[in-house]
Amino acid sequence: MISRLLLILSLVTLWHTATAQGVRRGMRRNVFTTETPMVHDPVMAKEGDTYYIYSTGMGIQQMTSPDRGTWTVLPHPVMTVIPSWTTDSVPGFRNHVWAPDIIRWHGRWWLAYSCSTFGKNGSAIGLLSSRSLAGNLWRDDGCIVTSREKRDDWNAIDPNFVIDDKDQPWLVWGSFWDGIQLARLDTTMHIPQGEKPRTIARRYAPDKPVAETNPTSKHAGTNAIEAPFIFKHDGYYYLFVSWDYCCRGAKSNYRVAVGRSKSVEGPYLDRADRDMKNGGGTVVLEGDKVEWEAAGHCAAYNFNGENIFICHGYSVKQDGAAMLIQRKITWTADGWPTLEQ
């Protein structure tokens, strides 16, 4: 029911955005070209002269651009067939796939994706791989990790790959419950037997819980942190996370905080030397209430020597519709990221 509602809302928002922003319809049916795409949980990749965005949607939404300025929303999803293991692992999941991440490593593109139902932690992170993005031919590489209600105090959604300085792959993920998790991967991009996730960031310290009611879920509690993304720069690993509540349109109060560490395993400290594991984090982006009500679920990249930050923002002018935000990252003298307007 939630997936069907989200699909309807996505289609209505896309139509509204197309009308309001003057989106150009291509020769092929349902191909839209726009400078301001509607998107949720975006990640980006570049192959040849083409940029790709992958994001939450039925089978994973995808779009392409030659310049990151004009985007073509493709009519077909990444996943034309949803693997049967996903519905076996996550009761209630159908084909509204959340929060992908993508990375190129050892000659292949690896794409992780989230299978869940809203506000619950019975979830799974799946894996696809491909030699090339252009053909949209993906191999199903099964499940990376699952979480179970009443078994795990974390939620297996919002994956992000990171490769450390020794060419070792890791996966960071998490949403609410006990916060952001990290685990080492093997050469097949799966968690090896015996590897245990460890918590590296929380919204609040365990001994200082917040008593307020979660406005989005009666199951998830108030440890409102999710959507991790680790970006390497100048000897540090920067952990970006999203705080507070997404997915409420104009009522959202999502924002992005960051900490850093010399080791991918942490500890991640903010500008005041507070450990993100105990609620630390320095805010780098939040809604200005003029253009954006709120903003979050970010990613960061180095394209052609330029550091780029992307996320979705809930647009004031578009009645809370989730739209793409792109900002250039600049760095302070002591090595902290700031975002240009």
Secondary structure, 3 states (H helix, E strand, C coil): CHHHHHHHHHHHHHHHHHHHHCCEECCCCCCEEECCCECCCCEEEEECCEEEEEECEECCEEEEECCCCCEEECCCCCCCCCCHHHHHHCCCCCCEEEEEEEEEECCEEEEEEEECCCCCCCEEEEEEEECCCCCCCCEEEEEEEEECCCCCCCCCCCCEEEECCCCCEEEEECECCCCEEEEECCCCCCCCCCCCCEEEECCCCCCCCCCCCCCCCCCCCCCCEEEEEEEEECCEEEEEEEECCCCCHHHCCCEEEEEEECCCCCCCECCCCCEHHHCCCEEEEECCCCCEEEEEEEEEEEECCEEEEEEEEEECCCCCCEEEEEEEEEECCCCCEEECC
